[in-house]
Amino acid sequence: MPQHLLATATKEHPSAPCVAFVSTKRGAHTGMLAALLPFFFVAAAPAAPPVTQAAHCSSNYTEAVACRMSDVVADDETHTIEFAFGNTHVRFVGKSQTGWWSGKLDGQPAMGYELNRGHVIFSTVDLKTTFEWWTEGNQHGRY
């Protein structure tokens, strides 16, 4: 029975996919799995550590308090921004585009707007919850 070549790798092209010779349909499936296996490990790689900094936070227009902000950006540019102050934790997961943010605030659909770099106001789309944060020196604008 002739053998089929699924993928090749040579000394001249070591980054090419691995070699998998098969002689049956069952072997073809095994060969394909072997060729794809390295990609599963890449996708499961741990996320980069968060960028963490001091900030000021205000929920529902209360007086701002000192808080800790951490931001992790995924490969698809989705931000997971978490804020901690006192016994309160707030999480926004979403994306930004030219000063506007879209995503979820504590699991609820939300939008946000950057008043200036380092100062953002989020609101759930039902307008029941707002959350504002800024970093030191950015409350009233600075670019």
N, C-alpha and C positions, 0 to 999 in steps of 0.2 A: 504494500500500500504506500503511495507517495506521501512524503511529508510536506506540510505547508509551513511557510515562514510567515509568522504574524508580525514580527517586528525585528529590526536588526540593530546591533550596536557593534562598532568596529573600533580598532585602536585609533583610527583617524577621527572618529566621532564618538568619544566615550559618553557624551551626554545623551545620545540617542536611547530610546527605550530598550529594555532588556530583550534578549533573544528568547523566542518560545517556538520550538518545533512541535507540531502535533500531528497525530495520524488518525485521530477519530474525532467525532463531534464532542465527545466528553473531554478529550484532550484539548480541544479548541477552547472550551469554556474555562478549563484550568489554566491554559496559557494566557487567556485574556485577563483572568483574575490576577495572575502573577504580574502581568504587565501594568495593571492598574493599582496594585497594592501600594507602591510608594506614594501615590497621590493621596491615599487615605490618611497617611501619617502627616503629610503636609497640612491637610485641612484640619487636623486635630491638634495642631501646634498650639501651645498656650498663648494667650493674649499678652501683649506688651504690658508692663506695669503701668498703673495710672499716673497721670501728671496730677500732683496734689499741691494745693496752695491755700493760703488763708483768704477769706472773702467776708463779705457782709451779706446777710440773708434776711428777707422779709416775706412772711407768708400772709396772704390776704390783707396786705397793707398795714400790718402791725409795724411797730418800731423795729428797725433793723438791729440784728445782733451779730456778733462775730460768729463765723461758721468755718467749716473746713470743706473745701470743694475738691473732688477728684474727677478726672475726665479720662476715659479710655476711648480711643478712636479705632473702630474696626476697619478692615480692608476696604469695605464698601462705603467708608466715610461716615458711618453711623456713630454718633457720640453717645456714650453712656456717662452721664454727669450725675454724680451723687453729692449731696450736701448733708452735713451733719452739724447740728447745733442743739445743745441740751439733750433732751430725750427725743428729739425730732430728726427724722431722716426723710429726705425728699430725693426723688430720682426722676430725671428726664432722660428719655431715650429717643433720639431723632437725629435729623440732619439740618444743616444750615445752608442757606443760599442767599448771598448778598444782603446779609443783615436780618433775614427772616429765618425762623426755625419752625420745623414741623415734626411732630412726633407724639409722644405720650408723657404726661406728667403724672407720676404715681399711677400708671396704668390707664389713665383716661386720655382720650384724644386731646391734643393741645397744639397751640401755636405760640410763637415767641417773636420778639423783636429786640434787636440790639440798639439801645439808645446811643451807644458808642462802644468802642472796643473795651471789653471787660465789664460791661453793664447790660444785663439782659432781663427782660420781663417776660415771663411765661404765663399763659392763661389756658385753662381747659376750654374747649370749644363751647361748652354749656355755660361758661362764664361764672361758674360757682367757686372756682379756686384760682388764685393768682399766686405767683411766686416770683420774687425779684432777687437778683444777686449782682454784686459788683466786687471787683478787686480793689485793693487799696489805691487811692488816688484817681479812680475812674468813676466815681459816683456822678460827677457833673460833666464828664467828658474830657478826653485826652486821647490824641492819636499819635 
